[in-house]
């Protein structure tokens, strides 16, 4: 997801980030919208990204959630 968000044009990246942040969008609906635009991403990847359990969150100390 982070690669897709970084490579999309800024307006599309912002729209996708809004979708990811909005609990009203299901992972399936986001998947359908992204794949309709010709991008390849899995539903589970979307779900993991939304929970901050994805590789991009684990691999970057700047993106990891902080402990309280």
Buried (B, 14 or more C-beta within 10 A) or exposed (E): BBEBBEEBEEEBBEEBEEBBEEEEBEBEEBBEBBEEEEBEBEBEBBBBBBEEEBEBBEEEEEEEEEEE
